[in-house]
Amino acid sequence: MAPRASRRDCILASATPVGAAERAVLRLSGPDLLSRATEFLPSFCPHPRGLREVREGKLEFAPGCMSPVALFVFPGPHSATGEDVLELHYPGSPALTEMLLEHFFTQGVRLAEPGEFTRRAFLNGRLDLTQAEAVLGLVGSRNAQEAEAAKSVLSGRLATGLTSAREALSDALVQVEAALDFEEGDSQDIQTIEIDALLDSAAASLSQSKRVESQRRLRHDGAWRIGLIGAPNAGKSTLFSKLTGAPILISSEAGTTRDRIEASWPPFSGSPAESTSPFNEPWVLCDFPGLGGDAVDERDAAARARATHDFDEIDAWWCVVDASDPEAQLVHPPTDAPHLVYCAKSDLPRSIPESAFSQLVPQTQVVWHAPDLALATRCILDSASRSRAALLAVGERYQQAFADSIDALKQAKQLHLQEGPQELIAEELRAALAAIGALVGELTPEDLLDRLFAGFCLGK
């Protein structure tokens, strides 16, 4: 097994997507990073002065060739990771990014592992584990509701409830353990009513925290949803019917599909190699009304308006285009979910102009044959799959921790009402506290942290 990378290393990652853009950002983090910055920052780059500030200057990316740069300085321990953090903001040229990465690597700065920025924030006390997991939930959210729920946890709502529960449980445990120190018959100073109130308060806080957590559960079916979009009569419905076998009306008349239509499609059924794949469950194909053309009538326009409310549920888009149409134009996906382009009617003479593909980013896959769609879609969903697997594991951990803490608290209350042995009441209270401690990360084993943060992207 390869040795674990040192947490004392200086790490970096791109905080912006790959490709040309107006601005690119490289983020660095490490202990004592500011004091060592002069050792590895590029020539002519402004240097930090130990203050929280933004310094503007130049980068020499080739002999005599300069580029503007802004250096954002965040001294630890009050930075996002709890360490010194630097950000370089510069024109979003892939060549310039490659040059900077190569420069930093030669200076001993290493590429961050997936989730390592958030992991360091957790280890340095800037986030508890519930908030770190909320970052993953925010990155992996597929609609506004999931994002809002993750933001609620990240803001500390869940942590606040858990803290209240822990304080009440701790106070109750102090009362119970104090009773154990009294001689028999001398424990009348222990207030039973006060213990009742503390246990009720802990139960209420745990219930509230569980409600906050339940708001960010993954969609119950967990199926991947693939949206088919394209201009009217591009061939979406034909492809949809071919793959799913769903009996739908197909016509050359534009606007035939007026409502979103769903059907199940098992892309890898019968393939032994896919038996353990996270993609082996059936997917849901969603055929949307044609976009980009004139509405056939008011009912069609209303259907399209209704369909837009469902866009956020889609995990990936197939942008279907008629390859036999000399005037074909691509319809761009309505959300930021990953997408590919499928050229329908490829059995007919190819007439689609090359200009139709001119605005595609280099990473966009163009698929010409329906049998290739499954593997191509799995490829663009690979990162989302890792995030979903991590989120599912997070959800299972939360359910187990809440169940353990609530069950232990119920046992403690029952024993207390029955005037049972104080030793057993104390033991149940300790079990409830231990479950909450595991939830916020105090007792979390290292391998669990490895699995969690592996689900993050490099820049988080």
Secondary structure, 3 states (H helix, E strand, C coil): CCCCCCCCCCEEEECCCCCCEEEEEEEEEECCHHHHHHHHCCCCCCCCCCCCEEEEEEEEEECCEEEEEEEEEECCCCCCCCCEEEEEEEEECHHHHHHHHHHHHHCCCEECCCCHHHHHHHHCCCCCHHHHHHHHHHHCCCCHHHHHHHHHHHCCHHHHHHHHHHHHHHHHHHHHHHHHCCCCCCHHHCCHHHHHHHHHHHHHHHHHHHHHHHCCCCCCCCCCEEEEEECCCCCHHHHHHHHHCCCCCCCCCCCCCCCCEEEEECCCCCCHHHCCCCCCCCEEEEECCCCCCCCCCHHHHHHHHHHHCCHHHCCEEEEEEECCCCCCCCCCCCCCCCEEEEEECCCCCCCCCHHHHCCCCCCCCEECCHHHHHHHHHHHCHHHHHHHHHHHHHHHHHHHHHHHHHHHHHHHHHHHHCCCCHHHHHHHHHHHHHHHHHHHCCCCCHHHHHHHHCCCCCCC
